[in-house]
Amino acid sequence: MKKTTVIVIILSLLLHSCKKNEQYNEYADATITTLQKWYNTDTGLYDTTSWWNAANALTAIIDYSRITGSKKYLNVIENSFETCKEFEVEMPDPKDNWICRNFINDYYDDEGWWVLAWIDAFDLTKDDKYLKMARITFNDMATGWDDVCDGGIYWKKPKIGKSAVQNELFMLSAIRLHQRGGGKTLGKNYLEWAEDTLEWFMNSGMLNEKHLVENGLNKQCEVSVGSFHTYNQGMILSALVELYKEKHDELLLDLAHKIANATITHMVYENGILKDPKEPNLNGDATQFKGIFMRHLGFLYATSPRVAYKTFILKNADVIWSVARDSTNNEIGGIWNAHPKKTDASSQSSALDAFNAAMIVSGSN
């Protein structure tokens, strides 16, 4: 083959890649613009969805800002931080209202979402106040660890339930805090917390032989078999990748790939579109789950690319845009394989996660 022919082919491939990246950038732009119509400046949260969902919506916005270089939403990040760091939680009887300070509340998993959001905000802005807050909230998460079931942190205060979600969040938060200057709480440094949580998680039995993550343990510390969620398949990917970067242990990366491949093989519709097992009966929490998986699959791809992941992410992004989106208002539903019957800020930000991942993989070779 002539040298000039090779150059033409390479340039053609690069042009195609640029056009695809631009396409997903446009999808993300439209999605985030629609998402912000639900943003409530007074509360710093999103109407139609709840406290932990708002942390994920902000994370999707921060990721979008980092990927695109946009500074358009920096004021949103700042406003939510300042408004929500002392937030009044409304109860049925107003006399029972209470103040949630420093993103600490009754649920350790809620705290973990905010920790990761503020670490992400620090990475974007380099403003140390976000990292300081992440450490404060993480310190409270660490108080949820005890020797029941041989370790792990609880789901809810005081000492209710041990399951995958909060421990994956705790593990990922710990390793990312370690990478950003380190620190120590309750006698352990952040890296030790991450390593101990991974060891506990692997010994808990929640990762089954198919590399699917069982949702949690019962009161007898036995795995409650048969309950799976896409977000549990996602967070562990980033935790394993970050630990791999720290320890250079290929087994960690290999495990991440096994979990990722299990997800895109077993938790999909026949046409390969991601499916949370509860579909079509998704509540306001579950509409967030698939986007979280896509966020972390994109992170795994950025470290250790696989063609199968790129194909999966782009196919899902295309179907979200063409099938799950209402073209009259760009609102996107929670079931990606069907025209939307219900839309809200949770399903919209979940779709933004998918488009963020598509921008990452379409910008690669």
N, C-alpha and C positions, 0 to 999 in steps of 0.2 A: 504494500500500500504506500502511495506517495506521501511525503511529509506534509504537503499542503492539504491533502485529503484528510489526514489525521487531525490537523489543526482545525479544519472546517467542522469535523465531527465533534471535537471537544468544545468549540465555541457554540455549536448548536445545542449540545447538552447543557452547557452553562446557561444559555439563554432560556431554555425550557425550564431549568431549575429556578431561575429568577422569576419567570412568569408564574410558576406554581406558588412560590413564596409570596409574591404580590397578591395572588388570588386569596390565599388564606389570611393574609394581612387585612384584606378588604372584608372578609367574613368576620374577623375578630373586631374590626372597627365598628361594623354595624351592630354586632352583638353587644359590645361594651356600651355603645351609645344607648341601646335599648335597656340594658341593665340599669343604667344610671337614672332612668325615669322612676325607678323604685327607691332610689337613694333618698334617705331622709336626713337632711343636713342637721336638723335639730337633735336627733337621737344618735347620729353617726352610724346608724344601722340601715337595713333594707326592709321597707314595707313588704309584706306578704311572706316573710320568712323570719327565722329566729336568730338567736345570739350566736351559736356556733357556725351557722351558715354564713353569717356576715363576715366572720374571720376567713372563711374560704373564698367568699366573693372578693374580699380585699386582696387575698393572696393571688387570685387569678388576675386582678388588676395590676398588682405589683409585677407579676411575671410578664404580663403584656407590656408593661412600661419598660422592663429590662430588655425584652426581646426586640421591641420596636425602637427603643430610644426615646419614646414619647415622655414628655414632662407634663402632659395635660392633666393627669390625675393625681399629681403630688399633693394638691390641696385636699383631695378626698381622703388620702392616707393620713395626712396631718389632722384633719378634722375628726376622723373616727378615733384616732389615738387620744386626742385631747378630750373629746366628748365622752368617750366610753371608759376612760380609766377610773372614773367615779360615776357609776351608772346605777340609777334607781330601778330595782327590779319590782315590777308591779305585781301585786297579789290580789286575789278576789276581794279581800277586805283591805282598803288602802292603809288601814292602821298597821297592817302586817308587812307593808313595803319595806325593803331593806336595800342598803347600798352595797353594790359589788365594786370593790376597789382593786386596782392593779390587775384586772382581768381574772380575778380569783373568785370562783363560785362553788356551787355544790357538786360539780361534775369535773373529775380530773381530765376527762377527754376534752371537754370544752376548753379547759385551760391550755391543753396541748395545741389545739388549733391556733389559739392566739399567740402562743410562744413561737410557733413556726411562722406566723404572719409577721411578727415583729422582727424576727431574725431576717426574713426576706426584705422587710422595709429597711433594715440597717444596711443590708447588702446593696440595695438600690440607692439609698440617699447618703450613706456613710454618717448619718446622724446617730451619735452614740446613745441618745435617749431611748431609741427603740431596742437596742441590745440590752441596756440596763433593765428595761421593763421585762424583756424575755427572761432574764436571769431571775428577777423577782418572782414571776409567775411560775417558772420552773421549780424554784425552791419549794413552793407550796405543793407542786405535783409530787416531789420527792417524799413528802410526809405521808403520801398514800401507800408507801411500800411497807410491808411487814412480812413475817415468816409464814403466814397462812398460805397454804398451797405451795410452800417452799419459796415464796417470794412473789414478785410482781406488785403492781399498784392496782388499787381498786378503781371501779368505774365511778362510784358515787360515794359521797361522804354521808354518814360515817361508816366506812368499811362495808360497802355493799357491792358485791359482784366483782370478779376478776375475769377479764376478757381480753380479746386481741387488740381492739382499737386503742385504748388508752396506753397500753404497754408499747405498741408500735410507735405511737406519738411520743411517748416518753423516751424511747430509744433514739429516735431520730432527732428529737430536740436536744438530747444530751450530747450526741456526737457533733451536731452542728454548733452548739455552744462551745464545746471543746476546741473546735477548729477556729473559733473566733476569739481566742484569747484565754480560753480555759477558765477554770474556777472550781470551787469545791462547795459541797453542801452536805450536811448530815454525815460527815466523816468520809465521803468519797468524792473524788474528782469526777468531772463530767464523763471522761472516757471510761472510767470504772463503772459508772452507772449504765452507760451504753452496753458495755461488754457483759455486765451482770444481767441486764434485761434480755439480751439476745440469748444468753445461756439458759435463762429461765424459760423464755419463750420456746426454745427448741426442746427443752425437757418437758414442757407442759402437755405435749401431745396435740396442740391446736393446729400444727402444720401436719396434714395427713399424708398418706402415701402417694396421693395424686398431686401433691404440692398445692392443695387448696387449703385456705386458712379457715378452720372452724371458728365460729364466732366467740365462744367463751367456755368457761368452766361452771359447773354447778356447785352447790354448797358442799358437796363431798369432794370438791377439787377434781372432778372427773369431767372430761370433755363432753359438752352437749353436742352430740353428733348431728350433722345435717343442715346446719344453718350457715349460709355463706353470703358474703357481701363483697362487691367489687372493690370498695375502698380498703378493706382489709388486705386485699391482694396488692394494693398499690403502695401504701405507706412503707411496707416492709422492703420494697424494692429500693427506695431511696436510703433507708437505714443501712441496708447491706452494701450499697454502693459507697456510702460515706465511710463505713467501717473498712471496706476494701481499700479506699484511698489512704486510710490511716495505717492499716496493718499490712497491705500488699499481699493479702491472702487470696489466692485465686479461687479457693473454695467458696468464699463469700460471694464473689461475682457469679460463679457457677450456680449457686443456689438462687440468686436473684433471677437468672435466666430461666431456671426451671419453674419458678413461681410465675414469671411473666408468660411463659409459653403455656403453662397449665391454664391460665386465665383466658388467653385468646383462643384456646382450644375448647375449653369446657363451658365458659360463661358467655356464650354468644348465641345469636339466632343462626338459623341454617345458612343465611347469607353472610355470616361473619361479622355482624354488627353486635357490639357489646350489649350484654343483657344482665341486669341485676336479677337474681333468681326470684325476687318478689314481684317482678312485673307481671301484669299491668297494675298491680295494687301497690303503688308507691305512695308513702306518706311524705310529709314535708322534709323529713330527714333523708329518705332514700333517694329523692331526686338529686341529691348532691353527690351520691356515691361514685357514679361512673366517671364524672369529671376528675375526681380525685385520683382514680386509677390512671387516667390518661396523663395527668400531670406527672405522676411518678414514672410511668412508662417512658415518657419523653425524657425524663432525667436519666433513666437507665440507658436509653438510646444515645444520649449525648456523651456518655462515658464509654459505652461498649455497644456500638451500632450493630443492629441485625436487620437485614432486609425485611424479614417478616414483620418486625415492629413498624418499620416505615410504611409498609403496605397497609398494615392494619390501621394505623393512625390516620393515614390519608383517606382510606376508604370510609372510615367512620366519620371523619370531618365532612366528606362529600355528601354522605347520606344525611347527616344532621342538617346540613344546609338545604338540601333538595327535598327532604321528606319531613323532618321534625320541625321545620320552621314555617311559621305563618308568614307568607310573603307580603301580606298587607301591612304588617307592623314589625316584622323581624323578631317576634317573640318565639321562643323555642321551648318545646315540651320536654318532659323528663324521659319519655320513651323515644329513643332515637330511630326506631324502625317504623314509626307511625306518625301521621299528621297530629299536631298537638290538640288535645282536648282541654288541657289546663296548662297555664304557664305562670311562672312566678320568678322571683329573683334567684331562687335556688337552682331551678332548671336552667335559667339563663346563664348563670355564672358557671354551671357545670359544662355547658356547651363552650363557653369561653376557654375553659381549661383544655378542651379538645382542640380548639383552633390554635391555642398557644403551642400545643404539642405539634400540630401540623406545621406551624411556622418553623419550629425547631428542625423537624426532620426534612422538610422540603428545602431548607436552606443548606442541606448537606449533600455530599455527592452520593 
